């Protein structure tokens, strides 16, 4: 009886591109694909969530949720690998490669690179704040002159209501403004996630030929290319209120928390959330903490409902 050798199948190995489709696309196929991207932007995507607008740039900037949406539409499976990881003291630099595969066929359709480093100013520095010598809270504010001036550990900001005189070295001797971040290790996980996100967006732009509609990410645009937006028209003699643009790190953390399906997953983000206190504004950090509390409450109610069912 003739023996038969068994060979283990490799389901994850991508099929050669030539086997699954012609070497080139027809004009009709190209027009259909480009039209689909335009239609998705027009009918599905939301400004400020899937893409952003940079003043002075003629194309919107593709954001992480927008890249994920295009990947879902074109059935693209992103695979990530760390191409380079360098450590210099507490600093970390990561370069990630994202390769996209067509899910139905397994064909490789494109790739992109993205990098992030703690040398970037948003991670290398933090906003120095005056801390209360008594309770340690970052709640010190300047007292009003009509109430005697000095400094106050404001209770509404979580302080202890302690008061300090003008010229007190314990308060005025503290360094404020932009100061080096001594807790760089807290940013390492965020840096890795940011490199992954940048690589994914780059790969999606290449693979879907969406660069004629979208441009690179907001943070990657050189500052000298920015132009101030035109002043909006006044209404009733008063300029309209200006909406503050949220930072990318804020949007990234909000997106990560929104995706959590359990309290255990949400709790894994606590170190990243705490690290945000030195990298985002006070208002953004307060929003993040509030959203974390809402997510916790929602997931807890879902867990209880599941247990009762």
LINVENBEL-V581278 format. One record per helix or strand. SS is the DSSP state (hx for helix, st for strand). FROM is the first residue (numbers start at 1). TO is the last residue. If there is no record, write none. Layout:
BEGIN
ss->SS from->FROM to->TO
ss->SS from->FROM to->TO
END
This chain:
BEGIN
ss->hx from->17 to->20
ss->hx from->27 to->43
ss->st from->47 to->47
ss->st from->51 to->52
ss->st from->60 to->62
ss->hx from->64 to->73
ss->st from->76 to->88
ss->st from->91 to->102
ss->st from->108 to->117
ss->hx from->121 to->124
ss->st from->125 to->128
ss->st from->140 to->142
ss->hx from->145 to->147
ss->st from->151 to->153
ss->hx from->155 to->157
ss->st from->163 to->164
ss->hx from->169 to->172
ss->st from->177 to->180
ss->hx from->184 to->208
ss->hx from->210 to->212
ss->st from->214 to->215
ss->hx from->218 to->220
ss->hx from->223 to->225
ss->st from->235 to->235
ss->st from->238 to->238
ss->hx from->248 to->259
ss->hx from->263 to->267
ss->hx from->270 to->278
ss->hx from->282 to->308
END
